[in-house]
Amino acid sequence: LNVDVLAPAPAKTDETPGLQIIEVQSARRVLLGSETIFRVTIAGKVPANADRPLRLQVTEDGKKILDHAAVFKAGRAEMTVHLAHRPTTAGLKQYEFQLADAKPYPLPVQVMDSKYEVLILEDRWRWDYKYLHRLFEDDPSFRLSALLNRGGGAFVQFSSPDRRVNLVGFPQSRADLESFDTFVLGDVNPANWPRGLAADLARLVSDGGRSLVVVAGPSL
């Protein structure tokens, strides 16, 4: 039996595959004026058949700050571009990375000035607090806020004159903690805190890059 077989036509490939930004990596908290590196990963659906020029634009709060030209090499399905930027103002910055008319890739970054907001929490007045208070007060790199429990749900608050964070009473949620860079826990019992506050503090340290100092006592 003779059987004639026709070879299937080769699968059509997109000679100019669509490119998209699949990831942008950067520190989520950076110092004002310091060099910030954005690691942008660009990928195509299939390897490119030929070198393809591209233009990557970056905006900060809606204002264009970078316009980078690159080449997506033939045979590659993915490439990484490193971009450098120095923020000029402090605050929460919304960055967007865009290729041609593709959907922009958003990335929030907190830009900090040269001073760090410190929050001290103590459940009782201890003799060594005044030395800790003086340590932060004498260092111009820190702005201090401290809450000491005076009993009966009342707290006395100490703070630096130039502090940026104004607490009204004891912190109740993550929103009250977001603006602090360093947390100092004294002889506190987190079981007495508002529900979920201890977990919020833990996530700010583990995921948000905040610093935690523990000056423990028998209650912690």
C-alpha positions as CSV (number, residue, x, y, z in Angstrom):
1,L,0.0,0.0,0.0
2,N,1.5,3.3,-1.1
3,V,0.8,6.2,1.2
4,D,1.6,9.8,0.2
5,V,2.2,12.1,3.2
6,L,2.3,15.8,3.0
7,A,4.6,17.6,5.4
8,P,2.7,20.1,7.6
9,A,3.4,23.7,7.0
10,P,5.8,25.2,9.5
11,A,4.1,27.0,12.3
12,K,3.9,30.7,11.8
13,T,5.8,32.8,14.2
14,D,5.3,36.4,15.1
15,E,8.4,38.2,13.7
16,T,7.7,41.1,15.9
17,P,6.4,39.5,19.1
18,G,4.7,41.8,21.6
19,L,6.9,42.8,24.4
20,Q,5.8,43.4,28.0
21,I,7.2,44.3,31.4
22,I,6.8,41.3,33.6
23,E,8.6,42.5,36.7
24,V,10.3,45.6,38.2
25,Q,12.5,45.2,41.3
26,S,13.7,48.0,43.5
27,A,14.1,48.9,47.2
28,R,10.7,50.0,48.5
29,R,12.3,52.6,50.8
30,V,15.1,54.7,49.6
31,L,17.0,57.8,51.0
32,L,16.4,61.2,49.4
33,G,19.0,62.0,46.8
34,S,20.5,58.5,46.9
35,E,20.9,56.5,43.7
36,T,18.0,54.1,43.2
37,I,18.3,51.2,40.9
38,F,15.3,49.8,39.0
39,R,15.7,46.3,37.6
40,V,13.2,45.9,34.8
41,T,12.5,42.5,33.3
42,I,11.0,42.6,29.7
43,A,9.7,39.4,28.0
44,G,8.1,38.4,24.7
45,K,5.7,35.6,24.0
46,V,8.2,33.9,21.7
47,P,11.9,34.4,21.0
48,A,12.5,37.3,18.7
49,N,13.5,36.4,15.1
50,A,15.6,39.6,14.8
51,D,17.0,42.4,16.9
52,R,14.2,44.7,18.0
53,P,14.7,48.2,19.3
54,L,12.6,49.3,22.2
55,R,12.1,52.4,24.3
56,L,11.4,52.2,28.0
57,Q,9.9,55.3,29.6
58,V,9.6,55.9,33.4
59,T,7.4,58.5,35.1
60,E,7.4,59.7,38.8
61,D,4.0,60.9,40.0
62,G,3.0,61.4,36.3
63,K,6.1,63.3,35.3
64,K,8.6,61.6,32.8
65,I,12.0,61.1,34.4
66,L,13.7,58.5,32.2
67,D,13.6,57.6,28.5
68,H,15.8,54.6,27.9
69,A,16.5,53.1,24.5
70,A,17.6,49.4,24.3
71,V,17.6,46.4,21.9
72,F,15.8,43.2,22.4
73,K,18.2,40.7,20.9
74,A,17.3,38.0,18.4
75,G,16.7,34.6,19.8
76,R,15.9,35.9,23.3
77,A,12.6,35.6,25.1
78,E,13.6,37.8,28.0
79,M,16.0,40.6,28.9
80,T,16.7,42.8,32.0
81,V,17.3,46.5,32.0
82,H,18.9,48.4,34.9
83,L,17.9,52.0,35.3
84,A,19.3,54.5,37.9
85,H,17.4,57.5,39.4
86,R,18.0,59.9,42.3
87,P,14.7,61.1,43.9
88,T,14.7,64.9,44.6
89,T,11.8,65.1,47.0
90,A,10.6,63.0,49.9
91,G,7.3,61.1,50.2
92,L,5.5,58.2,48.6
93,K,6.4,58.2,44.9
94,Q,4.3,56.4,42.3
95,Y,6.5,55.1,39.5
96,E,5.2,53.8,36.2
97,F,7.3,51.8,33.6
98,Q,6.0,51.7,30.0
99,L,6.8,50.1,26.7
100,A,5.3,51.8,23.6
101,D,1.5,51.6,24.0
102,A,1.5,48.7,26.5
103,K,-0.1,49.0,29.9
104,P,2.2,50.7,32.4
105,Y,3.8,48.7,35.2
106,P,3.2,50.6,38.5
107,L,5.7,50.6,41.5
108,P,5.3,52.6,44.7
109,V,8.5,53.7,46.5
110,Q,8.8,55.5,49.8
111,V,11.5,58.2,49.6
112,M,12.8,59.2,53.0
113,D,14.7,62.2,54.0
114,S,17.9,62.1,56.1
115,K,16.0,61.8,59.4
116,Y,14.3,58.7,60.8
117,E,11.0,58.6,62.7
118,V,11.3,56.6,65.8
119,L,8.4,55.3,68.0
120,I,9.1,54.1,71.5
121,L,6.4,52.1,73.3
122,E,6.7,51.4,77.1
123,D,4.1,49.9,79.4
124,R,5.7,51.3,82.5
125,W,8.3,54.0,83.5
126,R,11.7,52.4,83.9
127,W,14.8,54.1,85.2
128,D,16.7,53.5,82.0
129,Y,14.2,55.3,79.8
130,K,15.7,58.7,80.3
131,Y,19.0,57.5,78.9
132,L,17.3,56.0,75.8
133,H,15.3,59.2,75.3
134,R,18.5,61.2,75.5
135,L,20.2,58.9,73.0
136,F,17.7,59.7,70.3
137,E,17.1,63.3,71.3
138,D,20.8,64.1,71.0
139,D,21.2,62.5,67.6
140,P,20.0,64.8,64.7
141,S,19.4,61.8,62.5
142,F,16.3,60.9,64.5
143,R,12.8,62.3,65.2
144,L,11.4,60.8,68.4
145,S,7.9,59.9,69.5
146,A,7.4,58.0,72.7
147,L,4.4,56.7,74.5
148,L,4.6,55.6,78.1
149,N,1.7,53.9,79.9
150,R,0.6,55.8,83.0
151,G,-2.1,53.3,83.9
152,G,-5.8,53.2,83.4
153,G,-5.4,53.4,79.7
154,A,-3.7,56.8,79.8
155,F,-0.4,57.5,78.1
156,V,2.1,60.3,78.4
157,Q,3.7,61.3,75.1
158,F,7.2,62.7,74.5
159,S,8.2,63.9,71.0
160,S,10.8,65.9,69.1
161,P,9.7,69.4,68.1
162,D,10.3,68.7,64.4
163,R,8.6,65.3,64.3
164,R,6.5,64.6,61.2
165,V,4.1,62.1,62.8
166,N,1.5,63.3,65.2
167,L,-0.1,60.4,67.2
168,V,-3.4,61.0,68.9
169,G,-3.2,58.4,71.7
170,F,-1.9,54.9,71.3
171,P,-1.6,53.5,67.8
172,Q,-4.7,51.6,66.7
173,S,-3.9,50.2,63.3
174,R,-1.2,49.8,60.7
175,A,-2.1,53.3,59.4
176,D,-0.8,54.8,62.6
177,L,2.5,52.9,62.3
178,E,3.2,53.4,58.5
179,S,5.2,56.7,58.9
180,F,7.7,55.4,61.4
181,D,11.1,53.9,60.4
182,T,12.2,52.4,63.7
183,F,10.2,50.8,66.5
184,V,11.6,50.5,70.0
185,L,9.6,48.1,72.3
186,G,10.2,48.3,76.0
187,D,8.5,46.2,78.6
188,V,5.3,45.9,76.7
189,N,2.6,43.2,76.6
190,P,1.3,43.1,73.0
191,A,-1.7,41.0,74.2
192,N,-3.1,44.3,75.6
193,W,-2.7,46.2,72.3
194,P,-5.6,46.7,69.8
195,R,-6.5,43.6,67.9
196,G,-4.1,43.0,64.9
197,L,-1.7,45.7,65.8
198,A,1.1,43.3,66.8
199,A,0.7,41.5,63.5
200,D,0.7,44.8,61.6
201,L,4.0,45.8,63.3
202,A,5.5,42.4,62.4
203,R,4.6,42.8,58.7
204,L,6.1,46.3,58.6
205,V,9.4,44.9,59.9
206,S,9.5,41.7,57.8
207,D,8.0,43.0,54.6
208,G,8.2,46.8,54.9
209,G,11.8,47.1,55.8
210,R,11.3,48.9,59.1
211,S,13.7,48.4,62.0
212,L,12.9,46.9,65.4
213,V,14.7,47.4,68.6
214,V,13.7,45.5,71.7
215,V,14.6,46.6,75.3
216,A,12.6,43.8,76.9
217,G,11.4,43.4,80.5
218,P,9.4,40.7,82.2
219,S,6.1,41.5,80.4
220,L,7.5,41.0,76.9
